[in-house]
């Protein structure tokens, strides 16, 4: 009888210990989410025929909305929408324009893009066996589409954005970020028709183009748990 009671006590104790460690593991485990949504603000720079040297001579501003699909702690795919301003003035350059003319421009641009991101460290909080880090630098590249208006004319063009950034997890869902991108626009009319190849250099379409940059500070929130009820080990 005593042996039977002892067995019952051992079983109950084992069950309590198992529940305790299972709950503790779930409490501190990394909660994987599929999506990350957010926005940010920052500044822009322009390089082209109205500014050939100093990227930050006439800084503008930009605002960003973003949605990431998180494949794993290393890789993600970001859809982004930017709105920002760009400007330039040939009077500020040392180069002399043909016939001594000077031009300036100012525009608001809109951009829709898709970018792949690679984190240098596995990004996240929890599960020490995965060696997750709450801070990571990353590199990114992709393809974008621009719309803008200069001198009363609408323009459209593709761009290739390349850049670097850093991410920091405030908690399991909330992230801070900073990202710098240089964007090669496949047109020479970002600064208007008057500054489209003003020196009449017959270069290729890929070479005779304008650039602009964005430096953006972001905050984002992760949602949609990857696995609500399954129990797997990756």
C-alpha positions as CSV (number, residue, x, y, z in Angstrom):
1,X,0.0,0.0,0.0
2,X,2.8,2.4,0.9
3,X,4.6,1.4,-2.3
4,X,1.5,2.3,-4.3
5,X,1.2,5.7,-2.7
6,X,4.8,6.4,-3.3
7,X,4.4,5.5,-6.9
8,X,1.5,7.9,-7.2
9,X,3.5,10.7,-5.5
10,X,6.4,10.1,-7.9
11,X,4.1,10.2,-11.0
12,X,2.4,13.5,-9.8
13,X,5.8,15.0,-9.0
14,X,7.1,14.0,-12.5
15,X,4.0,15.5,-14.1
16,X,4.5,18.8,-12.2
17,X,8.2,19.0,-13.2
18,X,7.4,18.2,-16.8
19,X,4.7,20.9,-16.9
20,X,7.0,23.4,-15.3
21,X,9.9,22.9,-17.7
22,X,7.5,22.9,-20.7
23,X,5.9,26.2,-19.6
24,X,9.3,27.7,-19.0
25,X,10.6,26.7,-22.4
26,X,7.5,28.1,-24.1
27,X,7.8,31.3,-22.1
28,X,11.4,32.0,-23.2
29,X,11.2,30.4,-26.7
30,X,11.5,32.5,-29.8
31,X,8.1,33.3,-31.2
32,X,8.5,33.1,-34.9
33,X,6.3,35.5,-37.0
34,X,5.8,35.5,-40.7
35,X,5.3,39.3,-41.3
36,X,6.7,42.6,-40.1
37,X,4.9,45.8,-40.8
38,X,5.9,49.4,-40.1
39,X,7.1,52.7,-41.4
40,X,9.8,55.3,-41.1
41,X,11.1,58.8,-42.0
42,X,14.4,60.1,-43.2
43,X,16.3,62.1,-45.7
44,X,17.2,61.9,-49.4
45,X,20.1,62.9,-51.6
46,X,20.5,63.4,-55.3
47,X,23.3,62.9,-57.8
48,X,22.9,63.9,-61.4
49,X,23.5,66.7,-63.9
50,X,22.5,69.3,-61.3
51,X,24.7,67.9,-58.6
52,X,27.7,65.8,-59.6
53,X,29.7,65.6,-56.4
54,X,28.0,66.2,-53.0
55,X,25.2,63.8,-52.3
56,X,23.9,65.9,-49.3
57,X,24.2,69.3,-50.9
58,X,20.4,69.7,-51.1
59,X,18.9,67.1,-48.8
60,X,15.2,66.3,-49.0
61,X,13.0,64.1,-46.9
62,X,11.4,60.7,-47.3
63,X,8.6,58.6,-45.7
64,X,8.4,54.9,-46.0
65,X,5.8,52.2,-45.5
66,X,7.1,48.6,-45.4
67,X,5.9,45.0,-45.2
68,X,8.4,42.2,-44.7
69,X,7.9,38.4,-45.2
70,X,10.3,36.7,-42.8
71,X,11.7,33.5,-44.3
72,X,14.0,32.7,-41.3
73,X,16.3,34.6,-38.9
74,X,18.7,35.3,-41.8
75,X,16.5,36.1,-44.8
76,X,13.5,38.3,-45.5
77,X,11.7,39.9,-48.4
78,X,10.6,43.6,-48.0
79,X,7.9,45.4,-50.0
80,X,8.3,49.1,-49.6
81,X,6.6,52.3,-50.6
82,X,8.5,55.6,-50.5
83,X,7.4,59.2,-51.0
84,X,10.1,61.9,-50.9
85,X,11.5,65.1,-52.3
86,X,14.6,65.7,-54.5
87,X,16.2,69.0,-55.7
88,X,19.3,70.4,-57.4
89,X,20.8,73.6,-58.8
90,X,23.5,73.8,-61.3
91,X,24.6,77.2,-60.0
92,X,26.1,75.4,-57.0
93,X,28.4,73.3,-59.2
94,X,32.0,74.1,-60.3
95,X,31.2,72.6,-63.7
96,X,30.0,75.1,-66.3
97,X,26.9,74.2,-68.3
98,X,26.7,74.5,-72.1
99,X,26.1,78.2,-73.2
100,X,26.6,79.2,-69.5
101,X,23.0,78.4,-68.7
102,X,21.8,77.3,-65.3
103,X,19.0,75.1,-64.3
104,X,17.4,74.0,-61.0
105,X,14.7,71.5,-60.3
106,X,12.5,70.3,-57.4
107,X,10.3,67.2,-57.4
108,X,8.3,64.8,-55.2
109,X,8.8,61.2,-56.1
110,X,6.9,58.0,-55.3
111,X,8.5,54.6,-55.3
112,X,7.3,51.0,-55.0
113,X,10.0,48.4,-54.6
114,X,10.8,44.8,-53.7
115,X,14.0,44.0,-51.8
116,X,15.8,40.9,-50.4
117,X,17.5,41.3,-47.1
118,X,20.3,39.2,-45.6
119,X,21.1,39.5,-41.9
120,X,24.7,39.0,-40.9
121,X,23.6,37.5,-37.6
122,X,20.5,35.2,-37.0
123,X,18.0,37.9,-35.9
124,X,15.6,37.3,-33.0
125,X,15.2,36.8,-29.2
126,X,15.2,33.5,-27.3
127,X,16.2,29.9,-28.0
128,X,20.0,30.0,-27.3
129,X,20.6,26.9,-29.4
130,X,19.8,29.0,-32.5
131,X,22.3,31.7,-31.4
132,X,19.8,34.4,-32.1
133,X,20.9,38.1,-31.8
134,X,18.7,41.0,-31.1
135,X,21.0,43.3,-33.1
136,X,22.2,42.7,-36.7
137,X,23.7,44.6,-39.6
138,X,22.3,43.5,-43.0
139,X,22.7,44.1,-46.8
140,X,19.9,44.5,-49.2
141,X,19.2,44.8,-52.9
142,X,16.2,44.6,-55.2
143,X,14.1,46.4,-57.9
144,X,12.0,49.5,-57.7
145,X,9.6,51.6,-59.8
146,X,9.5,55.4,-59.7
147,X,6.9,58.0,-60.6
148,X,7.6,61.7,-60.4
149,X,6.7,65.0,-62.1
150,X,9.2,67.7,-63.3
151,X,8.4,70.8,-65.3
152,X,4.8,69.8,-65.5
153,X,5.6,66.4,-67.1
154,X,5.0,62.9,-65.6
155,X,7.9,60.4,-65.7
156,X,8.2,56.7,-64.9
157,X,11.3,54.6,-64.6
158,X,12.8,51.5,-62.9
159,X,15.5,51.7,-60.4
160,X,18.0,49.3,-58.7
161,X,18.4,50.0,-55.0
162,X,21.5,48.7,-53.2
163,X,22.2,49.3,-49.5
164,X,23.0,48.4,-45.9
165,X,21.2,48.7,-42.7
166,X,20.9,47.7,-39.0
167,X,18.1,46.2,-37.0
168,X,17.5,46.1,-33.2
169,X,14.8,44.1,-31.4
170,X,13.2,46.1,-28.6
171,X,11.2,43.0,-27.7
172,X,9.9,39.8,-29.5
173,X,7.7,41.8,-31.9
174,X,9.0,45.4,-32.0
175,X,12.0,46.4,-34.1
176,X,14.0,49.5,-34.8
177,X,15.9,50.0,-38.0
178,X,18.2,52.3,-39.9
179,X,18.8,51.8,-43.7
180,X,20.9,53.6,-46.3
181,X,20.1,53.0,-50.0
182,X,21.6,54.2,-53.2
183,X,19.2,53.9,-56.1
184,X,20.3,53.9,-59.8
185,X,17.4,55.2,-61.8
186,X,17.2,54.0,-65.4
187,X,16.6,57.4,-66.9
188,X,18.4,60.8,-67.2
189,X,15.2,62.7,-66.6
190,X,15.0,62.5,-62.9
191,X,16.0,66.2,-62.9
192,X,13.9,67.1,-65.9
193,X,14.2,67.4,-69.7
194,X,16.6,70.4,-69.5
195,X,19.1,68.3,-67.7
196,X,18.7,65.2,-69.8
197,X,22.3,64.7,-71.2
198,X,23.1,68.5,-71.4
199,X,26.7,67.8,-72.5
200,X,25.5,65.6,-75.4
201,X,27.6,62.7,-74.3
202,X,26.5,59.7,-76.4
203,X,26.8,57.2,-73.7
204,X,24.8,54.1,-73.1
205,X,21.3,54.0,-71.5
206,X,22.8,52.3,-68.4
207,X,25.6,54.8,-67.9
208,X,23.9,58.1,-68.6
209,X,21.5,58.0,-65.6
210,X,20.7,59.7,-62.3
211,X,21.0,58.5,-58.8
212,X,19.3,59.3,-55.5
213,X,19.7,58.0,-51.9
214,X,17.4,57.4,-48.9
215,X,18.5,57.3,-45.3
216,X,15.5,56.1,-43.3
217,X,14.8,55.3,-39.6
218,X,12.1,52.8,-39.2
219,X,9.9,51.1,-36.5
220,X,8.1,47.9,-37.2
221,X,5.8,45.3,-35.6
222,X,5.8,41.5,-36.3
223,X,2.6,39.5,-36.5
224,X,1.1,36.2,-37.7
225,X,2.7,33.4,-35.7
226,X,4.4,30.9,-38.0
227,X,3.3,27.9,-35.9
228,X,0.5,28.2,-33.4
229,X,0.0,24.5,-32.4
230,X,2.7,22.5,-34.1
231,X,5.8,21.3,-32.2
232,X,8.8,21.2,-34.4
233,X,12.6,21.6,-34.1
234,X,14.3,23.4,-37.0
